[in-house]
Amino acid sequence: MPRAPKTPASKPFPQAAPYQGGTAVQKISIINLGDLEAEAKQVIPAGGFGYIASGSGDEWTLRENLAAFQRIPIEPRYLSGVSAPDLTVSLLGMTLSMPIIVAPMGSHGLAHVSKEEGTAKGAEAADALMVAATPSNLSLEQIAAAKPGAKWFQLYFPSDLGFARELLQRAKAAGYTAIVLTADTVWASPRETNLRNKFKTPMIQLGKGNVPLGGAEALADLSNVKKALTWDDVGFIDKACGLPVIVKGILSPTNAKTAIERGAAGIYVSNHGGRALIGAPASIAVLPRIAEGVDGRVPIILDGGVRRGADVFRALALGANVVAVGRPVLYGLALGGWMGVQSVLEYLRDDFALVMKLAGTQDLRAITRDYLSPIF
Ligand SMILES: Cc1cc2nc3c(=O)[nH]c(=O)nc-3n(C[C@H](O)[C@H](O)[C@H](O)COP(=O)(O)O)c2cc1C
């Protein structure tokens, strides 16, 4: 009898070492938020760190987000009698304790084992609004359970409209009070650091909280994000869940004007932290023209390179109502879990309050362009 051909021994599948972010849960001492990047690099695996820290293309926009803030001098008014500035701000029917919020970011598991639960708990402890992202490792319901206070949900608009509706209704049911529609990342822009590192977010290991793993609705790699997004989609969100829609990624006054005409309840000025369009301007550089066009009709949120209280002050003086912070929150998470996130947000709050005291502004309405040097 002929012998059955020997099946070749299957090659062992190359198992990547299990990914593990930071594990510490502790308050962190902060001299400035810029320092945190180097510290976080020590605890976040190289591929994950590169993913978080990098930007698209030659990273000009990433650098410019930071540099453009530094070109705006603040002119103080001394002897103004300010000792305890009021940081509270009203926004879409809520009162926030400060004009500093957590920007939407995917995959917090890259930074720390507690994933988005750590960020949510830390933001809650600092009394800051958090924007939960579609490609989170934990589900929007799990994040909401750790964040009873103010929260919004960021949407990468799924091409499957049934799934889009379901996601929006889940967000509403879980207590999110606004939807942040990300308009600037329908297509992935090349991140050279990830290409060099051959890095792909290990979603299967870390968890794709909001969508079935490997399912048709896979959103984290943008393959199932609706490509030909239009203003009609803002109307779809409104119909699906009735929550106010904030459009994220606005960088031109014309786009801001259309957004308001098409029903946006807020304008989010952002270049995705220098991770989207190569050659996009620094967010703070386009803010004055956008704010002029918006003319107070809807609130303006700005992110990209906010690292100091002086940056918060500059953004508010140029017309933003609140600023959002991205990477430093993930670095705080990596270094200290929820307590690290709390430390980052409280550092920025205190630093901003100090700038208000030194500049001589008692409340946020007092922060106007008059406090910026006319050379800007
Ligand atoms: C690791 C990482 C993941 C991000 N994921 C998202 C996302 O899922 N959705 C989104 O709208 N923006 C995302 N962003 C962009 C942030 O919301 C924000 O625009 C940017 O980080 C702000 O700049 P900053 O990091 O300089 O503060 C991400 C940014 C980083 C660094």
The ligand as an ORCA input file, in Angstrom:
! r2SCAN-3c Opt
* xyz 0 1
  C      -2.389     58.014     19.400
  C      -3.419     58.942     18.828
  C      -4.630     58.429     18.415
  C      -5.606     59.274     17.892
  N      -6.821     58.749     17.537
  C      -7.803     59.577     17.108
  C      -9.101     59.053     16.832
  O      -9.366     57.876     16.973
  N     -10.042     59.952     16.417
  C      -9.785     61.281     16.258
  O     -10.667     62.047     15.876
  N      -8.568     61.787     16.529
  C      -7.583     60.977     16.954
  N      -6.350     61.510     17.259
  C      -6.117     62.969     17.156
  C      -6.459     63.689     18.475
  O      -7.842     63.744     18.681
  C      -5.989     65.142     18.472
  O      -6.498     65.800     17.342
  C      -4.478     65.344     18.557
  O      -3.833     64.311     19.265
  C      -4.186     66.688     19.256
  O      -2.855     67.012     19.201
  P      -1.810     66.815     20.430
  O      -1.554     65.349     20.496
  O      -0.650     67.610     19.948
  O      -2.427     67.377     21.685
  C      -5.353     60.670     17.766
  C      -4.121     61.184     18.190
  C      -3.155     60.338     18.723
  C      -1.851     60.932     19.187
*
